[in-house]
Amino acid sequence: MKGIIVGGGIGGLTLGIALHQAGIDATVYEAAPVIKPVGAGILLGTNAMLVMKKLGLDKKLQAAGQQVYNGAVTDGKGRILQNMPMEMLEKHFGVTTTAIHRGRLQQILIDALPKDKFIIDKRAISIENGAKPSVTFEDGTTAKGDFLIGADGIHSVVRQSIFPQIKKRYSGQTCWRGVVSMVLPKEKQFQIKEMWSKKGRFAAIQIAEDLVYWYAVQKVEAGGKDNLSNLHQTIIPIFKEFDMAEKIISKTPVNQIIRGDLYDLKPTRPWFQNNISLVGDAIHAMTPNLGQGGAQSIEDAFALTRCLQKNKDLTSAFQQYEKLRYPKAKFVVDQSRLFGAIAHWENPLMISVRNFVLRNSPQKIFMKQFVKLYEVNY
Ligand SMILES: Cc1cc2nc3c(=O)[nH]c(=O)nc-3n(C[C@H](O)[C@H](O)[C@H](O)COP(=O)(O)OP(=O)(O)OC[C@H]3O[C@@H](n4cnc5c(N)ncnc54)[C@H](O)[C@@H]3O)c2cc1C
């Protein structure tokens, strides 16, 4: 059996690795003409690290990134609203949440694939759906397989070819993010603390000994553009009330600040048509409010591989994969969207109620939710 994977991001690469380890032949085709160590940071939550452990990559990722032992949501003045029980999670699951530069993560995944199974500079432009699905690339070449998986992100060409009715939804929020060469004070080095105020949200995380990843989110119309010549002066006033935000943003070169409107996809089924299926953002893009989009695409990759191993025919494998993954992916898409909306409430009364509830909710309740979120049973 031969598989074609369109897109070599987190989901496509993890799928390539999992299939290779399972003895299923598959090649990953990535649009980027060169692989550069660019991008911001990412948190690999417990579920992502559980899969990485199964694939034998957890130690490498930990060595290239930074462990996160402590998480919290605070108000604008840094007062704790809710602690996230990361150490309890580590005890429960035996893996540590890891913060890492995206470029490093991508390189570790690429290195875990045989060289001839990852081909760059292959931008898919059209898909032929049939018993032997095929893809045509921008350079005029084609590839044909027994099955084809779209791992080509939220703007997926593969999804558009089989489910053109699915449209992305704007969340109402825009995010700026960056990585800066810096060391946070010792007490902040192994934690993620997301701070909320009426103006927006901000967090800074050590992702390697000398690298800090930060993100800042504001409720704003989609489609805004930055003027690089005064970017610092534009965004620092919005976020400077947050601990260290002014220092961190002003130290980040403007050409390394990435702006992106946050979109997701409304949960929908089916996830496959004939011998074509989808993983990751291509079918369940989510807002990043729970730091789970990458982790969910990693779970997809692992679950799909198990289903392809266990089932005699592709239809049964794709059906089982969708049955296993749809409920959880839907749960996370919905919760992320809700969490983002609550974080950006503007009404002072609603904010007081929200903060009171968060401050006074027993951690046990959150722990239960986290265990549900992080379990990997494939
Ligand atoms: C601000 C922000 C912060 C986030 N933080 C986190 C976090 O902390 N933790 C977490 O788990 N998730 C996080 N996410 C979500 C995460 O980044 C995505 O969910 C994840 O990258 C999805 O992986 P993917 O492989 O499905 O898609 P992508 O990462 O988008 O990869 C798609 C790949 O396909 C390639 N491609 C696209 N079109 C084509 C084509 N036509 N032909 C061939 N190749 C193509 C692209 O070049 C890319 O390499 C965050 C997202 C945002 C926006």
The ligand as an SDF file (V2000), in Angstrom:
LIG
                    3D

 53 58  0  0  0  0  0  0  0  0999 V2000
   -0.7320   31.9030   17.2550 C   0  0  0  0  0  0  0  0  0  0  0  0
   -0.7990   30.4160   17.2950 C   0  0  0  0  0  0  0  0  0  0  0  0
   -0.2720   29.7380   18.3860 C   0  0  0  0  0  0  0  0  0  0  0  0
   -0.3750   28.3410   18.4550 C   0  0  0  0  0  0  0  0  0  0  0  0
    0.1270   27.6880   19.5360 N   0  0  0  0  0  0  0  0  0  0  0  0
    0.0220   26.3460   19.6190 C   0  0  0  0  0  0  0  0  0  0  0  0
    0.5690   25.6420   20.7350 C   0  0  0  0  0  0  0  0  0  0  0  0
    1.1680   26.2200   21.6430 O   0  0  0  0  0  0  0  0  0  0  0  0
    0.4050   24.2900   20.7700 N   0  0  0  0  0  0  0  0  0  0  0  0
   -0.2340   23.5980   19.7730 C   0  0  0  0  0  0  0  0  0  0  0  0
   -0.3320   22.3510   19.8540 O   0  0  0  0  0  0  0  0  0  0  0  0
   -0.7420   24.2540   18.7000 N   0  0  0  0  0  0  0  0  0  0  0  0
   -0.6220   25.5820   18.5970 C   0  0  0  0  0  0  0  0  0  0  0  0
   -1.1190   26.2410   17.5030 N   0  0  0  0  0  0  0  0  0  0  0  0
   -1.8170   25.4820   16.4370 C   0  0  0  0  0  0  0  0  0  0  0  0
   -0.8350   24.7970   15.5100 C   0  0  0  0  0  0  0  0  0  0  0  0
    0.1230   25.7190   15.0210 O   0  0  0  0  0  0  0  0  0  0  0  0
   -1.5550   24.1690   14.3400 C   0  0  0  0  0  0  0  0  0  0  0  0
   -2.7080   23.5500   14.7780 O   0  0  0  0  0  0  0  0  0  0  0  0
   -0.6480   23.1490   13.6810 C   0  0  0  0  0  0  0  0  0  0  0  0
    0.4460   23.7930   13.0990 O   0  0  0  0  0  0  0  0  0  0  0  0
   -1.4320   22.3480   12.6500 C   0  0  0  0  0  0  0  0  0  0  0  0
   -0.5580   21.4600   12.0250 O   0  0  0  0  0  0  0  0  0  0  0  0
   -0.8870   20.9600   10.5560 P   0  0  0  0  0  0  0  0  0  0  0  0
    0.2490   20.0750   10.1960 O   0  0  0  0  0  0  0  0  0  0  0  0
   -2.2620   20.4460   10.5000 O   0  0  0  0  0  0  0  0  0  0  0  0
   -0.8990   22.2620    9.6650 O   0  0  0  0  0  0  0  0  0  0  0  0
    0.2590   23.3020    9.3720 P   0  0  0  0  0  0  0  0  0  0  0  0
    1.1820   23.4280   10.5250 O   0  0  0  0  0  0  0  0  0  0  0  0
   -0.4010   24.5360    8.8600 O   0  0  0  0  0  0  0  0  0  0  0  0
    1.0890   22.6250    8.2080 O   0  0  0  0  0  0  0  0  0  0  0  0
    0.6130   22.5520    6.9000 C   0  0  0  0  0  0  0  0  0  0  0  0
    1.8040   22.3130    5.9880 C   0  0  0  0  0  0  0  0  0  0  0  0
    1.3230   22.1000    4.6800 O   0  0  0  0  0  0  0  0  0  0  0  0
    2.0480   22.8800    3.7780 C   0  0  0  0  0  0  0  0  0  0  0  0
    1.1590   23.1850    2.6580 N   0  0  0  0  0  0  0  0  0  0  0  0
    0.1390   24.0850    2.6260 C   0  0  0  0  0  0  0  0  0  0  0  0
   -0.4580   24.0730    1.4330 N   0  0  0  0  0  0  0  0  0  0  0  0
    0.1870   23.1380    0.7040 C   0  0  0  0  0  0  0  0  0  0  0  0
    0.0210   22.6700   -0.6220 C   0  0  0  0  0  0  0  0  0  0  0  0
   -0.9210   23.1660   -1.4290 N   0  0  0  0  0  0  0  0  0  0  0  0
    0.8490   21.6850   -1.0820 N   0  0  0  0  0  0  0  0  0  0  0  0
    1.8270   21.1560   -0.2590 C   0  0  0  0  0  0  0  0  0  0  0  0
    2.0270   21.5950    0.9990 N   0  0  0  0  0  0  0  0  0  0  0  0
    1.2050   22.5670    1.4790 C   0  0  0  0  0  0  0  0  0  0  0  0
    2.4750   24.1210    4.5600 C   0  0  0  0  0  0  0  0  0  0  0  0
    3.6200   24.7320    3.9930 O   0  0  0  0  0  0  0  0  0  0  0  0
    2.7620   23.5030    5.9260 C   0  0  0  0  0  0  0  0  0  0  0  0
    4.0850   23.0510    6.0340 O   0  0  0  0  0  0  0  0  0  0  0  0
   -1.0140   27.6280   17.4000 C   0  0  0  0  0  0  0  0  0  0  0  0
   -1.5160   28.3250   16.2990 C   0  0  0  0  0  0  0  0  0  0  0  0
   -1.4120   29.6960   16.2470 C   0  0  0  0  0  0  0  0  0  0  0  0
   -1.9820   30.4050   15.0440 C   0  0  0  0  0  0  0  0  0  0  0  0
  1  2  1  0
  2  3  1  0
  2 52  2  0
  3  4  2  0
  4  5  1  0
  4 50  1  0
  5  6  2  0
  6  7  1  0
  6 13  1  0
  7  8  2  0
  7  9  1  0
  9 10  1  0
 10 11  2  0
 10 12  1  0
 12 13  2  0
 13 14  1  0
 14 15  1  0
 14 50  1  0
 15 16  1  0
 16 17  1  0
 16 18  1  0
 18 19  1  0
 18 20  1  0
 20 21  1  0
 20 22  1  0
 22 23  1  0
 23 24  1  0
 24 25  2  0
 24 26  1  0
 24 27  1  0
 27 28  1  0
 28 29  2  0
 28 30  1  0
 28 31  1  0
 31 32  1  0
 32 33  1  0
 33 34  1  0
 33 48  1  0
 34 35  1  0
 35 36  1  0
 35 46  1  0
 36 37  1  0
 36 45  1  0
 37 38  2  0
 38 39  1  0
 39 40  1  0
 39 45  2  0
 40 41  1  0
 40 42  2  0
 42 43  1  0
 43 44  2  0
 44 45  1  0
 46 47  1  0
 46 48  1  0
 48 49  1  0
 50 51  2  0
 51 52  1  0
 52 53  1  0
M  END
$$$$
